[in-house]
Amino acid sequence: METITLNTGIELPIVGTGTNTYGKENNDYQGKINGDTTELDQAISLGYRHIDTAISYRNESVIGDAVKKSKLPREEFFLTSKIPGRPEYIETTEAVHQAVADSLNALKTDYIDLYLIHHPWDNNEEIFTVWRILEEYVDKGVLKAIGVSNFNQEQLGFILERARIKPAVNQIQSNTSEWNHAIIEYCQEKGVVPEAWGPLSRIDASCRQALTEIGQRYGKTWAQVILRYQIQRGVAVIPKSHNPERQQLNIELFDFSLTEEEMTTIGHLKNKEQNN
Protein backbone atom coordinates (compact mmCIF):
# COMPACT_ATOMS: atom_id res chain seq x y z
CA MET A 1 0.00 0.00 0.00
CA GLU A 2 1.34 3.41 -0.93
CA THR A 3 1.32 6.14 1.68
CA ILE A 4 1.31 9.93 1.87
CA THR A 5 3.50 11.62 4.47
CA LEU A 6 1.47 14.03 6.59
CA ASN A 7 2.94 17.31 7.79
CA THR A 8 3.44 15.64 11.19
CA GLY A 9 5.76 13.09 9.59
CA ILE A 10 3.46 10.10 9.95
CA GLU A 11 2.42 7.96 6.99
CA LEU A 12 -1.21 7.86 5.83
CA PRO A 13 -2.15 4.84 3.69
CA ILE A 14 -3.47 6.48 0.52
CA VAL A 15 -6.44 4.07 0.32
CA GLY A 16 -8.63 3.35 3.31
CA THR A 17 -12.13 2.15 3.95
CA GLY A 18 -15.12 4.24 4.87
CA THR A 19 -17.38 2.74 7.52
CA ASN A 20 -20.44 4.95 7.93
CA THR A 21 -22.88 2.06 7.37
CA TYR A 22 -20.79 -0.70 8.94
CA GLY A 23 -22.05 -2.55 11.99
CA LYS A 24 -25.60 -1.30 11.45
CA GLU A 25 -28.88 -3.06 10.74
CA ASN A 26 -29.67 -3.27 7.03
CA ASN A 27 -26.43 -1.43 6.24
CA ASP A 28 -28.43 1.74 6.87
CA TYR A 29 -26.65 4.89 8.04
CA GLN A 30 -29.48 5.55 10.50
CA GLY A 31 -29.80 1.87 11.41
CA LYS A 32 -29.41 0.47 14.88
CA ILE A 33 -25.87 -0.57 15.79
CA ASN A 34 -25.74 -4.37 15.73
CA GLY A 35 -22.02 -4.83 16.41
CA ASP A 36 -21.45 -6.86 13.25
CA THR A 37 -17.80 -6.62 12.20
CA THR A 38 -18.14 -8.69 9.02
CA GLU A 39 -17.33 -5.91 6.56
CA LEU A 40 -14.28 -4.80 8.51
CA ASP A 41 -13.09 -8.36 9.06
CA GLN A 42 -13.21 -8.77 5.28
CA ALA A 43 -11.41 -5.50 4.67
CA ILE A 44 -8.66 -6.23 7.17
CA SER A 45 -8.11 -9.70 5.71
CA LEU A 46 -7.71 -8.09 2.26
CA GLY A 47 -5.03 -5.71 3.55
CA TYR A 48 -6.90 -2.55 4.53
CA ARG A 49 -5.25 -0.85 7.47
CA HIS A 50 -6.60 2.71 7.11
CA ILE A 51 -10.07 2.81 8.68
CA ASP A 52 -12.23 5.94 8.81
CA THR A 53 -15.04 6.45 11.31
CA ALA A 54 -16.64 9.28 13.30
CA ILE A 55 -18.56 9.95 16.48
CA SER A 56 -21.59 10.77 14.32
CA TYR A 57 -21.48 7.31 12.73
CA ARG A 58 -22.09 5.82 16.20
CA ASN A 59 -19.92 2.82 15.32
CA GLU A 60 -16.48 3.61 16.73
CA SER A 61 -16.90 0.59 19.03
CA VAL A 62 -17.45 -1.66 16.00
CA ILE A 63 -14.15 -0.51 14.55
CA GLY A 64 -12.46 -1.05 17.91
CA ASP A 65 -13.87 -4.58 18.11
CA ALA A 66 -12.71 -5.44 14.58
CA VAL A 67 -9.18 -4.19 15.20
CA LYS A 68 -8.97 -6.16 18.43
CA LYS A 69 -10.47 -9.24 16.78
CA SER A 70 -7.83 -9.13 14.03
CA LYS A 71 -5.10 -9.81 16.63
CA LEU A 72 -2.80 -7.59 14.59
CA PRO A 73 -0.63 -5.04 16.40
CA ARG A 74 -2.39 -1.73 16.95
CA GLU A 75 0.45 0.10 15.21
CA GLU A 76 -0.38 -1.65 11.93
CA PHE A 77 -3.61 0.34 11.73
CA PHE A 78 -4.28 3.95 10.87
CA LEU A 79 -7.51 4.94 12.61
CA THR A 80 -9.36 8.16 11.85
CA SER A 81 -12.29 9.53 13.82
CA LYS A 82 -14.05 12.88 13.91
CA ILE A 83 -15.59 15.18 16.47
CA PRO A 84 -18.92 16.74 15.41
CA GLY A 85 -19.49 20.47 15.50
CA ARG A 86 -22.65 20.03 17.55
CA PRO A 87 -22.90 21.97 20.83
CA GLU A 88 -22.93 18.91 23.07
CA TYR A 89 -19.43 18.06 21.83
CA ILE A 90 -17.76 21.44 21.47
CA GLU A 91 -19.51 24.14 23.54
CA THR A 92 -17.17 23.72 26.54
CA THR A 93 -13.60 22.60 27.07
CA GLU A 94 -14.92 19.72 29.14
CA ALA A 95 -17.20 18.61 26.29
CA VAL A 96 -14.27 18.41 23.87
CA HIS A 97 -12.20 16.44 26.36
CA GLN A 98 -15.10 14.06 26.92
CA ALA A 99 -15.56 13.53 23.18
CA VAL A 100 -11.90 12.58 22.74
CA ALA A 101 -12.04 10.29 25.78
CA ASP A 102 -15.16 8.59 24.49
CA SER A 103 -13.58 8.04 21.07
CA LEU A 104 -10.51 6.46 22.67
CA ASN A 105 -12.67 4.25 24.84
CA ALA A 106 -14.93 3.13 21.99
CA LEU A 107 -11.99 2.42 19.69
CA LYS A 108 -10.27 0.51 22.52
CA THR A 109 -7.01 2.33 22.02
CA ASP A 110 -4.78 4.78 23.84
CA TYR A 111 -4.13 6.87 20.73
CA ILE A 112 -5.86 7.84 17.50
CA ASP A 113 -3.84 8.35 14.34
CA LEU A 114 -5.97 11.18 12.92
CA TYR A 115 -8.76 13.16 14.55
CA LEU A 116 -10.81 15.59 12.49
CA ILE A 117 -13.30 18.36 13.15
CA HIS A 118 -16.11 16.74 11.19
CA HIS A 119 -17.61 19.89 9.71
CA PRO A 120 -17.33 23.65 10.09
CA TRP A 121 -19.96 25.90 11.60
CA ASP A 122 -20.57 29.63 11.35
CA ASN A 123 -18.10 30.77 13.99
CA ASN A 124 -14.44 30.47 13.07
CA GLU A 125 -13.30 31.63 16.50
CA GLU A 126 -15.22 28.80 18.17
CA ILE A 127 -13.78 26.32 15.70
CA PHE A 128 -10.28 27.54 16.52
CA THR A 129 -10.97 27.19 20.24
CA VAL A 130 -11.73 23.50 19.66
CA TRP A 131 -8.63 23.24 17.50
CA ARG A 132 -6.39 24.54 20.28
CA ILE A 133 -7.70 21.83 22.61
CA LEU A 134 -6.98 19.16 20.01
CA GLU A 135 -3.43 20.53 19.67
CA GLU A 136 -2.89 19.67 23.33
CA TYR A 137 -3.66 16.03 22.58
CA VAL A 138 -1.07 16.03 19.81
CA ASP A 139 1.46 17.33 22.34
CA LYS A 140 0.61 14.36 24.56
CA GLY A 141 0.82 11.84 21.72
CA VAL A 142 -2.81 10.85 22.19
CA LEU A 143 -3.75 12.21 18.77
CA LYS A 144 -0.95 11.62 16.28
CA ALA A 145 -2.36 14.13 13.79
CA ILE A 146 -5.35 16.44 13.60
CA GLY A 147 -7.28 17.87 10.70
CA VAL A 148 -10.62 19.01 9.40
CA SER A 149 -13.41 17.80 7.17
CA ASN A 150 -15.65 19.68 4.73
CA PHE A 151 -13.77 22.96 5.23
CA ASN A 152 -13.64 25.48 2.41
CA GLN A 153 -10.62 27.67 1.68
CA GLU A 154 -11.67 30.51 3.96
CA GLN A 155 -12.39 28.21 6.90
CA LEU A 156 -9.19 26.21 6.45
CA GLY A 157 -7.17 29.37 5.93
CA PHE A 158 -8.44 30.79 9.22
CA ILE A 159 -6.91 27.84 11.08
CA LEU A 160 -3.74 27.73 9.01
CA GLU A 161 -3.01 31.39 9.81
CA ARG A 162 -3.37 30.90 13.56
CA ALA A 163 -2.63 27.29 14.44
CA ARG A 164 0.46 26.15 16.27
CA ILE A 165 -0.07 22.68 14.76
CA LYS A 166 -1.29 22.89 11.18
CA PRO A 167 -4.15 20.72 9.91
CA ALA A 168 -2.72 17.54 8.41
CA VAL A 169 -5.78 16.58 6.35
CA ASN A 170 -8.92 18.14 4.91
CA GLN A 171 -11.45 15.43 4.13
CA ILE A 172 -13.91 16.59 1.48
CA GLN A 173 -16.33 15.27 -1.09
CA SER A 174 -14.62 14.69 -4.43
CA ASN A 175 -16.35 12.89 -7.29
CA THR A 176 -18.08 13.77 -10.55
CA SER A 177 -20.90 15.41 -8.61
CA GLU A 178 -18.45 17.89 -7.07
CA TRP A 179 -14.73 17.54 -7.72
CA ASN A 180 -13.71 20.40 -5.43
CA HIS A 181 -10.61 20.99 -7.58
CA ALA A 182 -9.94 24.46 -6.14
CA ILE A 183 -9.90 23.44 -2.47
CA ILE A 184 -7.81 20.36 -3.31
CA GLU A 185 -5.21 22.55 -5.01
CA TYR A 186 -5.27 24.99 -2.10
CA CYS A 187 -4.74 22.17 0.40
CA GLN A 188 -1.78 20.83 -1.53
CA GLU A 189 -0.23 24.29 -1.79
CA LYS A 190 -0.47 24.59 2.01
CA GLY A 191 0.86 21.12 2.83
CA VAL A 192 -2.53 19.76 3.85
CA VAL A 193 -3.39 16.34 2.43
CA PRO A 194 -6.77 16.30 0.67
CA GLU A 195 -8.78 13.16 1.30
CA ALA A 196 -11.87 12.27 -0.75
CA TRP A 197 -14.98 10.96 0.95
CA GLY A 198 -17.60 9.38 -1.28
CA PRO A 199 -15.14 8.91 -4.16
CA LEU A 200 -17.43 6.34 -5.79
CA SER A 201 -20.72 8.06 -4.94
CA ARG A 202 -23.01 10.35 -6.94
CA ILE A 203 -21.54 9.34 -10.31
CA ASP A 204 -24.09 9.23 -13.12
CA ALA A 205 -24.34 6.78 -16.02
CA SER A 206 -22.62 9.02 -18.56
CA CYS A 207 -19.59 9.49 -16.31
CA ARG A 208 -19.44 5.78 -15.55
CA GLN A 209 -19.45 5.04 -19.26
CA ALA A 210 -16.55 7.41 -19.90
CA LEU A 211 -14.60 5.90 -17.00
CA THR A 212 -15.41 2.38 -18.20
CA GLU A 213 -13.99 3.16 -21.64
CA ILE A 214 -10.74 4.30 -20.06
CA GLY A 215 -10.69 1.26 -17.78
CA GLN A 216 -11.01 -1.14 -20.71
CA ARG A 217 -7.54 -0.07 -21.85
CA TYR A 218 -6.09 -1.41 -18.58
CA GLY A 219 -8.48 -4.22 -17.69
CA LYS A 220 -9.87 -2.09 -14.86
CA THR A 221 -13.36 -1.11 -13.74
CA TRP A 222 -14.76 2.42 -13.81
CA ALA A 223 -14.42 2.52 -10.02
CA GLN A 224 -10.75 1.57 -10.13
CA VAL A 225 -10.13 4.26 -12.76
CA ILE A 226 -11.67 7.05 -10.70
CA LEU A 227 -9.85 5.93 -7.55
CA ARG A 228 -6.60 5.78 -9.52
CA TYR A 229 -7.25 9.31 -10.76
CA GLN A 230 -7.51 10.58 -7.21
CA ILE A 231 -4.46 8.86 -5.78
CA GLN A 232 -2.37 9.71 -8.85
CA ARG A 233 -2.98 13.40 -8.14
CA GLY A 234 -2.12 13.01 -4.46
CA VAL A 235 -5.62 12.69 -3.00
CA ALA A 236 -6.19 9.97 -0.41
CA VAL A 237 -9.43 8.00 -0.83
CA ILE A 238 -11.76 6.14 1.51
CA PRO A 239 -14.09 4.08 -0.69
CA LYS A 240 -16.63 1.89 1.07
CA SER A 241 -18.18 -1.42 0.09
CA HIS A 242 -19.95 -4.23 1.90
CA ASN A 243 -18.92 -6.63 -0.89
CA PRO A 244 -15.53 -8.35 -0.45
CA GLU A 245 -14.95 -8.58 -4.20
CA ARG A 246 -15.40 -4.83 -4.58
CA GLN A 247 -13.30 -4.20 -1.50
CA GLN A 248 -10.51 -6.16 -3.20
CA LEU A 249 -10.87 -4.22 -6.45
CA ASN A 250 -10.76 -0.92 -4.58
CA ILE A 251 -7.18 -1.53 -3.45
CA GLU A 252 -5.90 -2.97 -6.74
CA LEU A 253 -4.85 0.45 -7.98
CA PHE A 254 -1.08 0.30 -8.07
CA ASP A 255 -0.41 -1.78 -11.18
CA PHE A 256 -1.42 0.83 -13.77
CA SER A 257 -1.08 4.56 -14.39
CA LEU A 258 -3.31 6.97 -16.26
CA THR A 259 -1.90 9.20 -18.97
CA GLU A 260 -1.94 12.99 -18.64
CA GLU A 261 -4.68 13.11 -21.27
CA GLU A 262 -6.80 10.60 -19.35
CA MET A 263 -6.26 12.52 -16.13
CA THR A 264 -7.46 15.71 -17.83
CA THR A 265 -10.49 13.95 -19.29
CA ILE A 266 -11.51 12.51 -15.92
CA GLY A 267 -11.02 15.82 -14.16
CA HIS A 268 -13.52 17.45 -16.52
CA LEU A 269 -16.25 14.82 -16.12
CA LYS A 270 -19.43 16.21 -14.63
CA ASN A 271 -22.76 14.57 -13.91
CA LYS A 272 -25.05 15.54 -16.77
CA GLU A 273 -28.16 15.94 -14.66
CA GLN A 274 -26.47 18.73 -12.69
CA ASN A 275 -26.48 22.34 -13.70
CA ASN A 276 -23.12 23.75 -14.67
CORQUI-V174829 format. One record per pair of residues at least 12 apart in sequence whose C-alpha atoms are under 8 Angstrom apart, sorted by the first residue. I is the first residue (numbers start at 1). GAP is how many residues later the second one is. D is the distance in whole Angstrom. If there is no record, write none. Layout:
I&GAP&D / I&GAP&D
This chain:
1&12&6 / 1&13&7 / 1&14&8 / 2&12&6 / 2&13&8 / 4&189&8 / 4&230&8 / 4&232&8 / 6&162&6 / 6&163&8 / 6&186&8 / 6&187&7 / 7&159&8 / 7&161&6 / 7&184&7 / 7&185&7 / 8&136&8 / 8&137&7 / 8&160&7 / 10&134&8 / 12&38&8 / 12&66&7 / 13&36&8 / 13&37&6 / 13&65&8 / 13&223&8 / 14&217&7 / 14&221&7 / 14&222&5 / 14&223&6 / 15&33&8 / 15&35&7 / 15&221&6 / 15&222&5 / 15&223&6 / 15&224&8 / 15&236&7 / 16&32&6 / 16&33&7 / 16&34&4 / 16&35&6 / 16&36&7 / 16&220&8 / 16&221&6 / 16&222&5 / 16&223&7 / 17&26&8 / 17&31&7 / 17&33&6 / 17&34&5 / 17&35&6 / 17&221&5 / 17&222&5 / 17&223&5 / 18&33&6 / 18&34&5 / 18&35&7 / 18&179&8 / 18&220&5 / 18&221&6 / 18&222&5 / 19&32&7 / 19&33&6 / 19&34&6 / 19&221&7 / 20&33&7 / 20&34&8 / 20&37&5 / 20&39&8 / 21&36&8 / 22&14&8 / 22&15&7 / 22&17&7 / 22&18&8 / 22&37&7 / 22&40&8 / 22&220&8 / 23&12&5 / 23&13&5 / 23&14&6 / 23&15&8 / 23&16&8 / 23&36&7 / 23&39&6 / 24&12&7 / 29&28&7 / 33&25&7 / 33&26&7 / 35&26&8 / 35&27&6 / 36&26&7 / 37&25&6 / 37&26&7 / 37&28&7 / 37&29&6 / 39&202&8 / 39&203&6 / 39&204&8 / 39&205&8 / 40&23&7 / 40&26&6 / 41&25&6 / 41&29&7 / 42&202&6 / 43&201&7 / 43&204&7 / 43&205&8 / 44&26&7 / 46&201&8 / 46&202&6 / 49&27&7 / 49&28&5 / 49&29&6 / 50&27&6 / 50&28&5 / 50&29&6 / 50&30&8 / 51&12&8 / 51&26&8 / 51&27&6 / 51&28&5 / 51&29&6 / 52&27&6 / 52&28&5 / 52&29&6 / 52&186&7 / 53&26&8 / 53&27&6 / 53&28&5 / 53&29&7 / 54&26&8 / 54&27&4 / 54&28&4 / 54&29&7 / 54&64&8 / 55&26&7 / 55&27&6 / 55&28&6 / 55&29&7 / 55&48&7 / 56&26&8 / 56&27&8 / 56&28&7 / 60&21&8 / 60&43&7 / 60&46&6 / 60&47&6 / 61&45&4 / 61&46&5 / 61&47&7 / 62&45&8 / 63&44&6 / 64&42&6 / 64&43&4 / 64&44&5 / 64&45&8 / 65&42&7 / 65&43&8 / 68&40&8 / 74&35&8 / 78&34&8 / 78&35&6 / 78&36&8 / 79&33&6 / 79&34&5 / 79&35&6 / 80&32&7 / 80&33&6 / 80&34&5 / 80&35&6 / 80&36&8 / 81&22&8 / 81&31&8 / 81&33&7 / 81&34&5 / 81&35&6 / 82&33&5 / 82&34&4 / 82&35&6 / 82&36&5 / 83&16&7 / 83&17&8 / 83&32&7 / 83&33&6 / 83&34&5 / 83&35&6 / 84&33&6 / 84&34&5 / 84&35&7 / 85&32&7 / 85&33&7 / 85&34&6 / 85&35&7 / 85&36&7 / 90&40&7 / 93&37&8 / 93&40&7 / 96&34&7 / 96&37&8 / 97&36&8 / 110&32&7 / 111&30&7 / 111&31&4 / 111&32&6 / 111&33&7 / 112&30&6 / 112&31&5 / 112&32&6 / 113&30&6 / 113&31&5 / 113&32&6 / 114&29&6 / 114&30&6 / 114&31&5 / 114&32&5 / 114&33&7 / 115&28&7 / 115&30&7 / 115&31&5 / 115&32&6 / 116&30&6 / 116&31&5 / 116&32&5 / 116&33&6 / 117&30&7 / 117&31&5 / 117&32&6 / 118&30&6 / 118&31&5 / 118&32&7 / 119&29&7 / 119&30&5 / 119&31&5 / 119&32&7 / 120&29&8 / 120&30&7 / 120&31&6 / 120&35&7 / 124&31&7 / 124&34&7 / 128&31&6 / 128&35&8 / 131&32&8 / 132&31&7 / 134&12&7 / 135&29&8 / 135&30&6 / 145&22&8 / 145&23&6 / 146&20&8 / 146&21&6 / 146&22&6 / 146&23&7 / 147&19&8 / 147&20&4 / 147&21&5 / 147&22&5 / 147&23&6 / 148&19&7 / 148&21&6 / 148&22&5 / 148&23&6 / 149&20&8 / 149&21&5 / 149&22&4 / 149&23&6 / 150&20&7 / 150&21&6 / 150&22&5 / 150&23&7 / 151&19&7 / 151&20&8 / 151&21&7 / 152&31&6 / 153&30&6 / 153&33&7 / 167&25&6 / 168&23&8 / 168&24&5 / 168&25&6 / 169&23&5 / 169&24&5 / 169&25&6 / 169&26&7 / 170&17&7 / 170&22&7 / 170&23&6 / 170&24&5 / 170&25&6 / 171&23&6 / 171&24&5 / 171&25&6 / 171&26&7 / 172&22&7 / 172&23&6 / 172&24&5 / 172&25&6 / 173&23&5 / 173&24&5 / 173&25&6 / 173&26&7 / 174&22&5 / 174&23&7 / 174&24&7 / 174&25&6 / 175&21&8 / 175&23&7 / 175&24&5 / 175&25&7 / 175&26&7 / 175&27&7 / 175&28&7 / 176&26&7 / 176&27&6 / 176&28&8 / 176&31&7 / 176&93&6 / 176&94&5 / 176&95&6 / 177&25&6 / 177&26&6 / 177&93&6 / 177&94&6 / 177&97&8 / 178&92&8 / 179&88&8 / 184&51&8 / 193&41&8 / 193&42&7 / 193&43&8 / 194&40&8 / 194&41&5 / 194&42&6 / 195&40&5 / 195&41&4 / 195&42&6 / 195&43&8 / 196&34&8 / 196&39&7 / 196&40&6 / 196&41&5 / 196&42&7 / 197&40&7 / 197&41&6 / 197&42&7 / 198&40&7 / 198&41&6 / 198&42&8 / 199&27&8 / 199&28&7 / 199&38&7 / 199&39&7 / 199&40&6 / 200&23&6 / 200&26&8 / 200&27&8 / 200&39&6 / 203&68&6 / 204&67&6 / 204&68&7 / 206&65&7 / 206&66&7 / 207&62&6 / 207&63&7 / 207&64&6 / 208&14&6 / 209&13&8 / 211&12&8 / 211&14&6 / 211&15&7 / 211&55&7 / 212&13&8 / 214&48&7 / 218&38&7 / 223&27&7 / 224&25&7 / 224&26&6 / 224&28&7 / 224&29&6 / 226&40&8 / 227&23&8 / 227&26&7 / 228&25&6 / 228&26&8 / 228&29&7 / 228&30&8 / 229&29&7 / 229&34&6 / 229&37&7 / 232&25&8 / 232&26&8
